[in-house]
Amino acid sequence: MARFKRLFPGKMGPIGVAIAAYDIWRRIPPRHRRMLVAEARRHGTRVAKAAVERRRRRRH
């Protein structure tokens, strides 16, 4: 848990989240990055659709 707190200290705004995500992305080896991008292309629409449905259910 200490490592997580070091990467994300306190409350962060959108810029802080973007910088932290970029920092984490840089630490991932290039081969694994390519695998993550391929999986995101394959499953991204499904995950986005589920998130929209969850939000709709929560609002009503």
N, C-alpha and C positions, 0 to 999 in steps of 0.2 A: 504494500500500500504506500510505502514511503516514496517509491519511484513514481507512482501515479501523482502524488501530491507535488513532487518536484517538477513534473511535466506540466501540470495544471494548477498553478498556485492561486488559490482564492477564486473570486469571480472574474470571468473574462468576458469581454465583449466580442463582437463578430470578428474584429481584426485579430484579437488574441487567439481565438479559436482557429482562424485561418493560418496564423503563424505557427501555432502548435501542430496543426495537421501537416503543414509543410515540413516541419522539423522531423516529425515521425516518419513521413513518407521518405525523406532523405536517408533515414537510417535503415530502411528496408533494402535488401540486396536487389539489384536490377532484375534478376530472374524471377524473384518473388513478386516484384512490382508488376511484371508482365502477366503473371498468373492472376493477380488481383484484378487487373484491368479486364482480362478475359472473363473472369467470373462476374464482374460488375456488368459487363455487356450482356452476358447470358441471363443474369438474374435481376438486374437493376429494375426493369419494368415491373416485374412481379413484386419486388419489395416496395416500390413506389406506390403501386396500386393498393397493396395491403395497408400502407401508411395512410393513404387517402381514405380508405374505407374505415379504418380505426378512428380517424379524426371525425368523419361524418357521424359515426355511431356515438362518439363522445359528445358532440354538439347537440344531438337530439335526445 
